[in-house]
Amino acid sequence: MMGGNASPDLGVESDTERAVKRVLPWVLSLAAHVGMIIFGFLVTWTVVRLQSDTPPVVIVADFDAMTYEPLARLTHEQVAINPEVTQDRSETDWLDERLNEALDESIEPLDLISNAASGASMTRFAPDPLQAVATFVGLSSTNARQVVYVIDASGSMIRSLPLVLDELARSLDGLTPRQEFGVIFFTSNRAVVVPPADRLTPASDEEVARVLAWIDANVIPAGRSNPLAALEQALRHQPDVIFLLSEDITGSGEFEIDQADLLALLDRLNPRDPRNGRRVTRINCVQFLDPDPLGTLERIAEEHGGAGGYKLLDRAELGLRAP
């Protein structure tokens, strides 16, 4: 006979067991969702950390081909070195499948949380940083959005300036309204800025025509050559590219400037970034008529323009007779 304090019948759930079975699925579900939230946070954090180290894009510009094209639109064939790296979705697709399988199999939530909390394991799911494009082969466009032309209007340019302006018009015709440009002349010790002086202007057909008309009415070659004021004015805009067009950049007489002084000033106005050695503005140089015995424009292009930053348009190319 059983006493008054008889134990529960075998196989019958107690109230505590029933309560645990009701609550346990909710606890497991909550823990799994917390794990997924932590997992997602770590993925986002890793992506941001890697992308913050992406080096800046190298500006590519050709005086004869100025149609704007962002680097993201350049084709694989146009890249001379490693192509731009894109994110492969296979890694993330695999991750989605694994998460779904884990939830279907009711894996231990604490295991999911501990695996998600490992920052090192997250890096293989993050997109690789983009490669900085260095050179292009056969590139017929540019990724320079802001362009400034700095042009010699000294007395020595009186015969060649019309030809220079023809080349300028041809280059401006290649711009698109998505790009902005400015034109600055240097004569004597002054900078003659085509309005507006305080900003660059969109390269619409109307603006290009207005600028060319203003130049035709207001710019007359005179005096000696000294580009300092014009270069300083151009660099204030921090454009992607400056095209420096001149016959004798160092000038002569009272306006003559020492090559070393000119290079030092440019280095101060357009310094290299100590993190990557690049400059904010690329300076491409176009030499007209005859090579410069001092090679000043070539030196500027070497320091501020890189490979392909110097071009000589000699008398034959401009259709002029030899002196």
LOPA-866214 format. One line per 5 residues: their letters; for each residue x, y, z of N, C-alpha, C. Coordinates in nm, 2 decimals. Layout:
A = X,Y,Z,X,Y,Z,X,Y,Z | ...;
//
This chain:
MMGGN = 0.09,-0.12,0.00,0.00,0.00,0.00,0.09,0.12,0.00 | 0.05,0.22,-0.07,0.13,0.34,-0.08,0.09,0.44,0.03 | 0.19,0.52,0.08,0.16,0.61,0.18,0.11,0.74,0.13 | 0.09,0.84,0.22,0.03,0.97,0.18,0.12,1.05,0.09 | 0.25,1.02,0.10,0.35,1.10,0.02,0.40,1.02,-0.10;
ASPDL = 0.31,0.95,-0.16,0.35,0.87,-0.28,0.42,0.95,-0.39 | 0.52,0.90,-0.45,0.59,0.97,-0.56,0.50,0.97,-0.68 | 0.53,1.06,-0.78,0.45,1.06,-0.90,0.47,0.94,-0.98 | 0.36,0.90,-1.06,0.37,0.78,-1.14,0.48,0.80,-1.24 | 0.55,0.69,-1.27,0.65,0.69,-1.37,0.59,0.72,-1.51;
GVESD = 0.67,0.81,-1.59,0.62,0.84,-1.73,0.53,0.96,-1.73 | 0.49,1.02,-1.62,0.41,1.13,-1.61,0.49,1.26,-1.60 | 0.48,1.36,-1.69,0.56,1.48,-1.68,0.52,1.56,-1.56 | 0.62,1.62,-1.50,0.59,1.71,-1.39,0.56,1.85,-1.45 | 0.51,1.94,-1.36,0.48,2.07,-1.41,0.61,2.14,-1.45;
TERAV = 0.72,2.12,-1.38,0.84,2.18,-1.42,0.89,2.14,-1.56 | 0.88,2.01,-1.59,0.92,1.96,-1.72,0.84,2.02,-1.83 | 0.71,2.03,-1.80,0.62,2.09,-1.91,0.65,2.23,-1.93 | 0.68,2.30,-1.82,0.72,2.45,-1.84,0.85,2.46,-1.92 | 0.95,2.38,-1.89,1.07,2.38,-1.96,1.05,2.36,-2.11;
KRVLP = 0.97,2.26,-2.14,0.95,2.22,-2.28,0.88,2.34,-2.36 | 0.79,2.41,-2.28,0.72,2.52,-2.35,0.82,2.64,-2.37 | 0.91,2.66,-2.28,1.00,2.78,-2.29,1.12,2.76,-2.37 | 1.17,2.63,-2.37,1.30,2.60,-2.44,1.30,2.64,-2.59 | 1.20,2.61,-2.67,1.21,2.66,-2.81,1.22,2.81,-2.83;
WVLSL = 1.15,2.88,-2.74,1.17,3.03,-2.75,1.31,3.07,-2.71 | 1.37,3.01,-2.61,1.51,3.04,-2.57,1.60,3.01,-2.68 | 1.59,2.89,-2.74,1.67,2.86,-2.85,1.66,2.95,-2.97 | 1.53,2.99,-3.00,1.51,3.08,-3.11,1.57,3.22,-3.09 | 1.56,3.27,-2.96,1.61,3.40,-2.93,1.77,3.39,-2.94;
AAHVG = 1.83,3.29,-2.88,1.97,3.27,-2.89,2.02,3.27,-3.03 | 1.95,3.20,-3.12,1.99,3.19,-3.26,1.99,3.32,-3.33 | 1.88,3.40,-3.30,1.87,3.53,-3.36,1.97,3.63,-3.31 | 2.00,3.62,-3.18,2.11,3.70,-3.13,2.24,3.67,-3.20 | 2.27,3.54,-3.22,2.39,3.50,-3.28,2.40,3.55,-3.42;
MIIFG = 2.28,3.55,-3.50,2.28,3.60,-3.63,2.31,3.75,-3.64 | 2.25,3.82,-3.54,2.28,3.97,-3.53,2.42,4.00,-3.51 | 2.49,3.92,-3.42,2.63,3.94,-3.39,2.71,3.91,-3.52 | 2.67,3.80,-3.58,2.74,3.76,-3.71,2.73,3.87,-3.81 | 2.61,3.92,-3.83,2.59,4.03,-3.93,2.67,4.15,-3.90;
FLVTW = 2.68,4.19,-3.77,2.75,4.31,-3.73,2.90,4.29,-3.76 | 2.95,4.17,-3.73,3.10,4.15,-3.75,3.13,4.15,-3.90 | 3.04,4.10,-3.99,3.06,4.11,-4.13,3.07,4.25,-4.18 | 2.97,4.33,-4.13,2.97,4.48,-4.17,3.09,4.55,-4.12 | 3.13,4.52,-4.00,3.25,4.58,-3.94,3.38,4.55,-4.02;
TVVRL = 3.39,4.42,-4.06,3.51,4.38,-4.13,3.51,4.44,-4.27 | 3.40,4.45,-4.34,3.39,4.51,-4.47,3.43,4.66,-4.46 | 3.38,4.73,-4.36,3.41,4.88,-4.35,3.56,4.89,-4.32 | 3.62,4.80,-4.24,3.76,4.81,-4.20,3.85,4.79,-4.32 | 3.81,4.69,-4.41,3.90,4.66,-4.52,3.88,4.77,-4.63;
QSDTP = 3.76,4.82,-4.65,3.74,4.93,-4.75,3.81,5.06,-4.72 | 3.82,5.08,-4.58,3.88,5.21,-4.54,4.03,5.22,-4.58 | 4.09,5.10,-4.61,4.23,5.10,-4.65,4.25,5.10,-4.80 | 4.14,5.12,-4.87,4.15,5.12,-5.02,4.23,5.24,-5.07 | 4.34,5.22,-5.14,4.41,5.34,-5.19,4.34,5.42,-5.29;
PVVIV = 4.37,5.55,-5.30,4.30,5.64,-5.39,4.32,5.60,-5.54 | 4.22,5.64,-5.62,4.23,5.60,-5.76,4.33,5.69,-5.83 | 4.41,5.63,-5.92,4.51,5.71,-6.00,4.43,5.78,-6.11 | 4.46,5.91,-6.13,4.39,5.99,-6.23,4.46,5.96,-6.37 | 4.38,5.93,-6.47,4.43,5.91,-6.60,4.37,6.02,-6.70;
ADFDA = 4.46,6.08,-6.77,4.41,6.19,-6.86,4.49,6.20,-6.98 | 4.42,6.23,-7.09,4.49,6.25,-7.22,4.43,6.38,-7.28 | 4.52,6.47,-7.31,4.48,6.60,-7.37,4.40,6.59,-7.49 | 4.42,6.48,-7.57,4.35,6.46,-7.70,4.23,6.38,-7.68 | 4.20,6.32,-7.56,4.08,6.24,-7.54,4.03,6.26,-7.40;
MTYEP = 3.94,6.36,-7.39,3.90,6.40,-7.25,3.76,6.35,-7.22 | 3.70,6.26,-7.29,3.56,6.22,-7.26,3.57,6.15,-7.12 | 3.48,6.19,-7.03,3.48,6.14,-6.90,3.42,6.00,-6.89 | 3.49,5.91,-6.82,3.44,5.78,-6.80,3.49,5.73,-6.67 | 3.40,5.71,-6.57,3.45,5.66,-6.44,3.52,5.53,-6.45;
LARLT = 3.62,5.50,-6.36,3.69,5.38,-6.36,3.60,5.26,-6.35 | 3.49,5.27,-6.28,3.40,5.16,-6.26,3.35,5.11,-6.40 | 3.35,5.19,-6.50,3.29,5.15,-6.63,3.40,5.10,-6.73 | 3.53,5.11,-6.69,3.63,5.07,-6.78,3.63,4.92,-6.80 | 3.65,4.87,-6.92,3.64,4.73,-6.94,3.77,4.66,-6.90;
HEQVA = 3.76,4.52,-6.89,3.88,4.44,-6.85,3.99,4.46,-6.95 | 3.96,4.48,-7.08,4.07,4.49,-7.18,4.15,4.62,-7.16 | 4.09,4.72,-7.10,4.15,4.85,-7.09,4.25,4.86,-6.97 | 4.26,4.76,-6.89,4.34,4.77,-6.77,4.47,4.70,-6.80 | 4.58,4.77,-6.78,4.71,4.72,-6.82,4.77,4.63,-6.72;
INPEV = 4.74,4.65,-6.59,4.78,4.56,-6.48,4.66,4.50,-6.42 | 4.68,4.45,-6.30,4.57,4.37,-6.24,4.43,4.44,-6.25 | 4.33,4.37,-6.30,4.20,4.43,-6.32,4.13,4.46,-6.19 | 4.03,4.54,-6.19,3.96,4.57,-6.07,3.90,4.45,-6.01 | 3.92,4.43,-5.88,3.87,4.31,-5.82,3.72,4.33,-5.78;
TQDRS = 3.64,4.23,-5.82,3.50,4.24,-5.78,3.46,4.13,-5.68 | 3.35,4.15,-5.61,3.32,4.05,-5.51,3.25,3.93,-5.57 | 3.29,3.81,-5.53,3.23,3.69,-5.57,3.12,3.65,-5.48 | 3.00,3.63,-5.53,2.89,3.60,-5.45,2.89,3.46,-5.40 | 2.97,3.37,-5.45,2.97,3.23,-5.42,3.00,3.21,-5.27;
ETDWL = 3.08,3.30,-5.21,3.11,3.29,-5.07,2.99,3.32,-4.98 | 2.92,3.43,-5.02,2.80,3.46,-4.94,2.69,3.37,-4.96 | 2.67,3.32,-5.09,2.57,3.22,-5.11,2.59,3.09,-5.02 | 2.71,3.05,-5.01,2.75,2.94,-4.93,2.71,2.96,-4.79 | 2.74,3.09,-4.74,2.71,3.12,-4.61,2.56,3.12,-4.58;
DERLN = 2.48,3.17,-4.67,2.34,3.16,-4.65,2.29,3.02,-4.64 | 2.34,2.93,-4.72,2.30,2.79,-4.71,2.34,2.73,-4.58 | 2.46,2.76,-4.53,2.50,2.70,-4.41,2.41,2.75,-4.29 | 2.38,2.88,-4.29,2.29,2.93,-4.18,2.15,2.86,-4.19 | 2.10,2.85,-4.31,1.97,2.78,-4.32,1.97,2.64,-4.27;
EALDE = 2.08,2.57,-4.31,2.10,2.43,-4.26,2.11,2.42,-4.11 | 2.19,2.52,-4.05,2.21,2.52,-3.91,2.08,2.54,-3.83 | 1.99,2.63,-3.88,1.86,2.65,-3.82,1.77,2.53,-3.83 | 1.77,2.47,-3.95,1.69,2.35,-3.97,1.73,2.24,-3.88 | 1.86,2.23,-3.85,1.91,2.12,-3.77,1.90,2.15,-3.62;
SIEPL = 1.85,2.27,-3.58,1.85,2.31,-3.44,1.98,2.29,-3.37 | 2.09,2.35,-3.43,2.22,2.34,-3.37,2.22,2.42,-3.24 | 2.32,2.39,-3.16,2.33,2.46,-3.03,2.35,2.61,-3.05 | 2.26,2.70,-3.00,2.28,2.84,-3.02,2.41,2.89,-2.97 | 2.46,2.84,-2.86,2.58,2.89,-2.80,2.70,2.86,-2.90;
DLISN = 2.70,2.75,-2.97,2.80,2.72,-3.07,2.79,2.83,-3.18 | 2.67,2.86,-3.23,2.66,2.96,-3.33,2.71,3.09,-3.29 | 2.68,3.13,-3.17,2.73,3.26,-3.11,2.88,3.27,-3.11 | 2.94,3.16,-3.05,3.08,3.16,-3.04,3.16,3.16,-3.17 | 3.10,3.09,-3.27,3.16,3.09,-3.40,3.15,3.23,-3.47;
AASGA = 3.04,3.30,-3.45,3.02,3.43,-3.51,3.10,3.53,-3.45 | 3.14,3.51,-3.32,3.21,3.61,-3.25,3.36,3.62,-3.29 | 3.41,3.52,-3.37,3.55,3.52,-3.41,3.57,3.62,-3.52 | 3.63,3.73,-3.50,3.66,3.83,-3.60,3.75,3.78,-3.71 | 3.85,3.70,-3.67,3.94,3.65,-3.78,3.87,3.57,-3.88;
SMTRF = 3.77,3.49,-3.84,3.70,3.40,-3.93,3.61,3.48,-4.02 | 3.58,3.61,-4.00,3.49,3.68,-4.08,3.56,3.74,-4.20 | 3.69,3.75,-4.20,3.75,3.82,-4.31,3.74,3.75,-4.44 | 3.72,3.62,-4.44,3.71,3.55,-4.57,3.58,3.57,-4.64 | 3.48,3.63,-4.56,3.35,3.66,-4.62,3.34,3.80,-4.67;
APDPL = 3.43,3.88,-4.64,3.43,4.03,-4.67,3.49,4.04,-4.81 | 3.44,4.15,-4.89,3.49,4.17,-5.02,3.63,4.22,-5.02 | 3.71,4.18,-5.11,3.85,4.22,-5.12,3.86,4.37,-5.16 | 3.95,4.45,-5.11,3.97,4.59,-5.14,4.00,4.60,-5.29 | 3.95,4.71,-5.36,3.97,4.73,-5.50,4.12,4.76,-5.53;
QAVAT = 4.17,4.71,-5.64,4.30,4.74,-5.68,4.31,4.88,-5.74 | 4.41,4.95,-5.71,4.43,5.09,-5.76,4.49,5.07,-5.90 | 4.42,5.12,-6.00,4.46,5.11,-6.14,4.58,5.20,-6.17 | 4.69,5.16,-6.22,4.81,5.24,-6.24,4.82,5.29,-6.38 | 4.81,5.20,-6.48,4.82,5.24,-6.62,4.72,5.17,-6.71;
FVGLS = 4.69,5.23,-6.82,4.60,5.18,-6.92,4.66,5.17,-7.06 | 4.63,5.07,-7.13,4.68,5.05,-7.26,4.57,5.09,-7.36 | 4.60,5.18,-7.45,4.50,5.22,-7.55,4.38,5.29,-7.50 | 4.39,5.35,-7.38,4.28,5.42,-7.32,4.24,5.54,-7.40 | 4.11,5.55,-7.43,4.07,5.67,-7.52,3.97,5.76,-7.44;
STNAR = 3.98,5.75,-7.30,3.90,5.84,-7.22,3.97,5.87,-7.09 | 3.91,5.94,-7.00,3.97,5.98,-6.88,3.88,5.97,-6.76 | 3.93,5.95,-6.65,3.85,5.95,-6.53,3.87,6.08,-6.45 | 3.92,6.18,-6.51,3.93,6.31,-6.45,3.80,6.39,-6.46 | 3.74,6.42,-6.35,3.62,6.49,-6.35,3.64,6.64,-6.35;
QVVYV = 3.75,6.69,-6.29,3.77,6.84,-6.29,3.91,6.86,-6.36 | 3.90,6.95,-6.46,4.02,6.98,-6.54,4.04,7.13,-6.55 | 4.17,7.17,-6.53,4.20,7.31,-6.55,4.32,7.32,-6.65 | 4.30,7.41,-6.75,4.40,7.44,-6.85,4.48,7.57,-6.81 | 4.61,7.56,-6.80,4.69,7.67,-6.77,4.78,7.70,-6.89;
IDASG = 4.76,7.82,-6.96,4.81,7.84,-7.09,4.90,7.96,-7.10 | 5.02,7.95,-7.16,5.11,8.06,-7.18,5.06,8.16,-7.28 | 5.05,8.28,-7.24,5.00,8.39,-7.33,5.10,8.50,-7.33 | 5.23,8.46,-7.32,5.34,8.56,-7.33,5.36,8.61,-7.47 | 5.44,8.71,-7.49,5.47,8.76,-7.62,5.53,8.66,-7.72;
SMIRS = 5.60,8.57,-7.67,5.66,8.47,-7.76,5.56,8.37,-7.82 | 5.44,8.38,-7.77,5.33,8.29,-7.82,5.25,8.36,-7.92 | 5.29,8.48,-7.97,5.20,8.55,-8.06,5.17,8.48,-8.19 | 5.26,8.40,-8.24,5.24,8.33,-8.36,5.17,8.19,-8.33 | 5.20,8.13,-8.22,5.15,8.00,-8.20,5.03,7.99,-8.11;
LPLVL = 4.99,8.10,-8.05,4.87,8.10,-7.96,4.74,8.06,-8.04 | 4.72,8.11,-8.16,4.60,8.06,-8.23,4.60,7.91,-8.25 | 4.71,7.85,-8.27,4.72,7.70,-8.29,4.69,7.64,-8.15 | 4.75,7.70,-8.04,4.72,7.64,-7.91,4.57,7.65,-7.88 | 4.51,7.76,-7.92,4.36,7.77,-7.89,4.28,7.67,-7.97;
DELAR = 4.33,7.64,-8.09,4.26,7.54,-8.17,4.27,7.40,-8.10 | 4.39,7.37,-8.04,4.41,7.25,-7.97,4.32,7.25,-7.84 | 4.31,7.37,-7.78,4.23,7.38,-7.66,4.08,7.35,-7.69 | 4.03,7.41,-7.80,3.89,7.39,-7.84,3.87,7.24,-7.87 | 3.96,7.18,-7.93,3.95,7.04,-7.96,3.94,6.95,-7.84;
SLDGL = 4.02,6.99,-7.74,4.02,6.92,-7.61,3.89,6.94,-7.53 | 3.84,7.07,-7.53,3.72,7.10,-7.46,3.60,7.03,-7.53 | 3.60,7.01,-7.66,3.49,6.95,-7.73,3.48,6.80,-7.68 | 3.59,6.75,-7.63,3.58,6.61,-7.58,3.53,6.59,-7.44 | 3.51,6.71,-7.37,3.45,6.70,-7.23,3.30,6.67,-7.24;
TPRQE = 3.25,6.63,-7.13,3.10,6.61,-7.12,3.05,6.70,-7.00 | 2.92,6.72,-7.00,2.86,6.81,-6.89,2.88,6.76,-6.75 | 2.92,6.63,-6.74,2.95,6.57,-6.61,3.08,6.62,-6.56 | 3.17,6.67,-6.65,3.30,6.72,-6.61,3.29,6.88,-6.59 | 3.39,6.93,-6.51,3.40,7.07,-6.48,3.54,7.11,-6.53;
FGVIF = 3.55,7.24,-6.58,3.68,7.28,-6.63,3.70,7.43,-6.60 | 3.82,7.47,-6.61,3.86,7.61,-6.60,3.97,7.64,-6.69 | 3.99,7.77,-6.73,4.10,7.81,-6.82,4.17,7.93,-6.76 | 4.30,7.92,-6.75,4.38,8.03,-6.69,4.50,8.06,-6.78 | 4.52,8.18,-6.81,4.64,8.22,-6.89,4.74,8.29,-6.80;
FTSNR = 4.86,8.28,-6.84,4.97,8.35,-6.77,5.04,8.44,-6.87 | 5.05,8.57,-6.83,5.12,8.67,-6.91,5.19,8.76,-6.82 | 5.32,8.79,-6.85,5.40,8.87,-6.76,5.40,8.80,-6.62 | 5.36,8.87,-6.52,5.35,8.81,-6.38,5.21,8.79,-6.33 | 5.12,8.79,-6.43,4.97,8.79,-6.39,4.91,8.66,-6.43;
AVVVP = 4.80,8.63,-6.36,4.71,8.52,-6.40,4.58,8.58,-6.46 | 4.55,8.54,-6.58,4.43,8.59,-6.65,4.33,8.48,-6.65 | 4.23,8.49,-6.56,4.13,8.38,-6.54,4.01,8.40,-6.62 | 3.97,8.30,-6.70,3.84,8.31,-6.78,3.73,8.30,-6.68 | 3.64,8.39,-6.67,3.53,8.39,-6.58,3.45,8.26,-6.59;
PADRL = 3.39,8.21,-6.47,3.41,8.26,-6.34,3.54,8.23,-6.27 | 3.59,8.32,-6.19,3.73,8.30,-6.14,3.72,8.22,-6.01 | 3.61,8.21,-5.94,3.60,8.15,-5.81,3.56,8.00,-5.81 | 3.53,7.95,-5.93,3.49,7.81,-5.94,3.51,7.75,-6.08 | 3.50,7.62,-6.09,3.50,7.56,-6.22,3.36,7.55,-6.28;
TPASD = 3.35,7.53,-6.41,3.22,7.54,-6.47,3.19,7.41,-6.54 | 3.06,7.36,-6.54,3.03,7.24,-6.61,3.06,7.25,-6.76 | 3.11,7.14,-6.82,3.15,7.15,-6.96,3.04,7.12,-7.06 | 2.93,7.20,-7.05,2.82,7.20,-7.14,2.86,7.26,-7.27 | 2.79,7.24,-7.38,2.82,7.30,-7.51,2.82,7.45,-7.50;
EEVAR = 2.72,7.50,-7.42,2.70,7.65,-7.41,2.82,7.71,-7.33 | 2.87,7.64,-7.23,2.98,7.70,-7.15,3.11,7.69,-7.23 | 3.13,7.58,-7.30,3.25,7.58,-7.38,3.25,7.69,-7.49 | 3.14,7.71,-7.55,3.13,7.82,-7.65,3.15,7.95,-7.59 | 3.10,7.98,-7.47,3.11,8.10,-7.40,3.26,8.13,-7.36;
VLAWI = 3.33,8.03,-7.31,3.47,8.04,-7.27,3.55,8.07,-7.40 | 3.53,8.00,-7.50,3.61,8.02,-7.62,3.59,8.16,-7.68 | 3.46,8.21,-7.67,3.43,8.35,-7.72,3.50,8.45,-7.63 | 3.50,8.43,-7.50,3.57,8.52,-7.41,3.72,8.53,-7.44 | 3.78,8.41,-7.46,3.92,8.41,-7.49,3.95,8.49,-7.62;
DANVI = 3.87,8.47,-7.72,3.89,8.53,-7.85,3.89,8.68,-7.83 | 3.80,8.73,-7.74,3.78,8.87,-7.73,3.88,8.94,-7.63 | 3.94,8.86,-7.54,4.01,8.92,-7.43,4.16,8.88,-7.42 | 4.20,8.78,-7.48,4.34,8.73,-7.46,4.43,8.77,-7.57 | 4.53,8.85,-7.55,4.63,8.89,-7.65,4.77,8.86,-7.59;
PAGRS = 4.85,8.79,-7.66,4.98,8.75,-7.61,5.06,8.88,-7.59 | 5.13,8.89,-7.48,5.21,9.00,-7.45,5.30,8.97,-7.33 | 5.41,9.05,-7.32,5.50,9.03,-7.20,5.58,8.91,-7.20 | 5.64,8.88,-7.08,5.72,8.77,-7.06,5.64,8.65,-7.00 | 5.71,8.54,-6.99,5.64,8.42,-6.93,5.68,8.40,-6.79;
NPLAA = 5.57,8.39,-6.70,5.60,8.35,-6.56,5.47,8.28,-6.51 | 5.47,8.15,-6.49,5.34,8.07,-6.47,5.30,8.07,-6.32 | 5.38,8.13,-6.23,5.36,8.10,-6.09,5.22,8.14,-6.04 | 5.18,8.26,-6.07,5.04,8.31,-6.03,4.93,8.22,-6.09 | 4.95,8.18,-6.21,4.84,8.10,-6.28,4.84,7.96,-6.22;
LEQAL = 4.95,7.90,-6.19,4.95,7.77,-6.13,4.90,7.77,-5.99 | 4.93,7.87,-5.91,4.88,7.88,-5.78,4.73,7.90,-5.78 | 4.68,7.98,-5.88,4.53,7.99,-5.89,4.47,7.86,-5.93 | 4.53,7.79,-6.02,4.47,7.66,-6.07,4.47,7.56,-5.95 | 4.57,7.55,-5.88,4.58,7.45,-5.77,4.48,7.48,-5.65;
RHQPD = 4.43,7.60,-5.64,4.33,7.63,-5.54,4.21,7.55,-5.56 | 4.18,7.52,-5.69,4.06,7.44,-5.72,4.07,7.29,-5.68 | 4.20,7.25,-5.66,4.23,7.11,-5.64,4.17,7.02,-5.74 | 4.19,7.05,-5.87,4.13,6.97,-5.98,4.20,6.83,-5.98 | 4.14,6.74,-6.06,4.21,6.61,-6.08,4.33,6.63,-6.17;
VIFLL = 4.32,6.71,-6.27,4.42,6.73,-6.37,4.44,6.88,-6.41 | 4.57,6.92,-6.42,4.60,7.05,-6.48,4.68,7.02,-6.61 | 4.63,7.08,-6.72,4.71,7.08,-6.84,4.79,7.21,-6.85 | 4.92,7.20,-6.85,5.01,7.32,-6.85,5.07,7.33,-6.99 | 5.03,7.43,-7.06,5.06,7.45,-7.21,5.16,7.57,-7.22;
SEDIT = 5.28,7.55,-7.27,5.37,7.66,-7.28,5.48,7.63,-7.39 | 5.54,7.74,-7.43,5.66,7.73,-7.52,5.78,7.74,-7.44 | 5.79,7.83,-7.34,5.91,7.85,-7.26,5.86,7.88,-7.12 | 5.85,7.78,-7.04,5.79,7.79,-6.91,5.86,7.87,-6.81 | 6.00,7.87,-6.82,6.08,7.94,-6.72,6.09,8.09,-6.76;
GSGEF = 6.05,8.13,-6.88,6.05,8.27,-6.91,6.19,8.33,-6.93 | 6.20,8.46,-6.94,6.33,8.52,-6.95,6.33,8.67,-6.90 | 6.44,8.73,-6.89,6.45,8.87,-6.84,6.40,8.88,-6.69 | 6.32,8.99,-6.67,6.28,9.02,-6.53,6.18,8.91,-6.48 | 6.11,8.84,-6.58,6.01,8.74,-6.54,6.07,8.60,-6.54;
EIDQA = 6.19,8.59,-6.56,6.25,8.45,-6.56,6.25,8.39,-6.42 | 6.22,8.26,-6.41,6.21,8.19,-6.29,6.30,8.07,-6.29 | 6.38,8.05,-6.19,6.47,7.94,-6.18,6.39,7.81,-6.18 | 6.44,7.71,-6.25,6.38,7.58,-6.26,6.36,7.52,-6.12 | 6.47,7.52,-6.04,6.46,7.46,-5.91,6.36,7.53,-5.82;
DLLAL = 6.35,7.66,-5.83,6.25,7.74,-5.75,6.10,7.70,-5.80 | 6.08,7.69,-5.93,5.95,7.65,-5.98,5.91,7.51,-5.93 | 6.00,7.41,-5.94,5.97,7.28,-5.89,5.95,7.27,-5.74 | 6.02,7.35,-5.67,6.00,7.36,-5.52,5.86,7.42,-5.49 | 5.83,7.52,-5.56,5.69,7.58,-5.53,5.58,7.49,-5.56;
LDRLN = 5.59,7.42,-5.68,5.49,7.32,-5.71,5.48,7.21,-5.61 | 5.59,7.17,-5.56,5.60,7.06,-5.46,5.53,7.10,-5.33 | 5.54,7.23,-5.30,5.47,7.29,-5.18,5.32,7.30,-5.21 | 5.28,7.35,-5.33,5.14,7.37,-5.36,5.07,7.24,-5.38 | 5.14,7.14,-5.43,5.08,7.01,-5.47,5.16,6.90,-5.41;
PRDPR = 5.16,6.89,-5.28,5.25,6.79,-5.21,5.21,6.65,-5.23 | 5.30,6.55,-5.21,5.27,6.41,-5.21,5.20,6.37,-5.08 | 5.10,6.28,-5.09,5.04,6.23,-4.97,5.14,6.13,-4.91 | 5.18,6.15,-4.78,5.29,6.06,-4.72,5.24,5.92,-4.71 | 5.11,5.89,-4.71,5.06,5.76,-4.70,5.08,5.67,-4.83;
NGRRV = 5.07,5.74,-4.94,5.08,5.66,-5.07,5.17,5.72,-5.17 | 5.23,5.84,-5.15,5.32,5.91,-5.24,5.25,5.98,-5.36 | 5.12,5.98,-5.36,5.05,6.04,-5.47,5.01,6.19,-5.44 | 4.98,6.27,-5.54,4.95,6.41,-5.53,4.80,6.42,-5.55 | 4.74,6.53,-5.50,4.60,6.56,-5.52,4.57,6.59,-5.66;
TRINC = 4.66,6.66,-5.73,4.64,6.70,-5.87,4.75,6.65,-5.96 | 4.71,6.59,-6.07,4.81,6.55,-6.17,4.83,6.67,-6.26 | 4.96,6.70,-6.29,4.99,6.81,-6.39,5.05,6.75,-6.51 | 4.98,6.75,-6.62,5.03,6.71,-6.75,5.08,6.83,-6.83 | 5.19,6.81,-6.90,5.25,6.93,-6.96,5.26,6.91,-7.11;
VQFLD = 5.22,7.02,-7.19,5.23,7.02,-7.33,5.33,7.12,-7.38 | 5.43,7.08,-7.44,5.53,7.18,-7.49,5.50,7.21,-7.64 | 5.51,7.34,-7.67,5.48,7.38,-7.81,5.60,7.42,-7.88 | 5.61,7.40,-8.01,5.71,7.44,-8.11,5.84,7.36,-8.09 | 5.92,7.40,-7.99,6.05,7.34,-7.98,6.08,7.28,-7.84;
PDPLG = 6.16,7.18,-7.84,6.19,7.12,-7.70,6.26,7.23,-7.62 | 6.24,7.22,-7.49,6.30,7.31,-7.39,6.44,7.26,-7.36 | 6.54,7.34,-7.38,6.68,7.29,-7.35,6.69,7.25,-7.20 | 6.62,7.32,-7.12,6.62,7.29,-6.97,6.54,7.18,-6.93 | 6.44,7.14,-7.02,6.36,7.03,-6.99,6.27,7.05,-6.87;
TLERI = 6.23,7.18,-6.85,6.15,7.21,-6.73,6.01,7.14,-6.73 | 5.94,7.15,-6.84,5.81,7.09,-6.85,5.82,6.94,-6.83 | 5.92,6.88,-6.88,5.94,6.73,-6.86,5.96,6.70,-6.72 | 6.04,6.79,-6.65,6.06,6.76,-6.50,5.93,6.78,-6.43 | 5.85,6.88,-6.46,5.72,6.89,-6.39,5.63,6.77,-6.42;
AEEHG = 5.63,6.73,-6.54,5.54,6.61,-6.57,5.59,6.49,-6.50 | 5.72,6.47,-6.49,5.78,6.36,-6.43,5.74,6.36,-6.28 | 5.75,6.47,-6.21,5.72,6.48,-6.07,5.57,6.48,-6.04 | 5.49,6.54,-6.13,5.34,6.56,-6.10,5.25,6.49,-6.19 | 5.30,6.44,-6.30,5.21,6.38,-6.40,5.23,6.23,-6.42;
GAGGY = 5.35,6.18,-6.39,5.38,6.04,-6.41,5.40,6.00,-6.55 | 5.39,5.87,-6.58,5.41,5.82,-6.71,5.31,5.88,-6.81 | 5.36,5.92,-6.92,5.27,5.98,-7.02,5.23,6.12,-6.99 | 5.29,6.19,-6.90,5.25,6.32,-6.85,5.30,6.44,-6.94 | 5.39,6.40,-7.03,5.45,6.51,-7.11,5.43,6.48,-7.26;
KLLDR = 5.40,6.59,-7.33,5.38,6.58,-7.48,5.44,6.70,-7.55 | 5.51,6.68,-7.66,5.56,6.78,-7.74,5.49,6.79,-7.87 | 5.43,6.91,-7.90,5.37,6.94,-8.03,5.46,7.03,-8.10 | 5.54,6.98,-8.19,5.65,7.05,-8.26,5.59,7.13,-8.38 | 5.67,7.20,-8.45,5.63,7.28,-8.56,5.57,7.19,-8.67;
AELGL = 5.62,7.08,-8.70,5.57,6.99,-8.80,5.43,6.95,-8.77 | 5.41,6.91,-8.64,5.28,6.86,-8.60,5.18,6.97,-8.60 | 5.22,7.10,-8.57,5.13,7.21,-8.57,5.12,7.27,-8.71 | 5.19,7.22,-8.81,5.18,7.27,-8.95,5.25,7.40,-8.97 | 5.36,7.43,-8.90,5.44,7.55,-8.91,5.57,7.52,-8.98;
RAP = 5.62,7.62,-9.05,5.75,7.60,-9.11,5.86,7.62,-9.01 | 5.97,7.56,-9.03,6.09,7.57,-8.95,6.14,7.72,-8.95 | 6.19,7.77,-8.84,6.23,7.91,-8.85,6.36,7.93,-8.93;
//
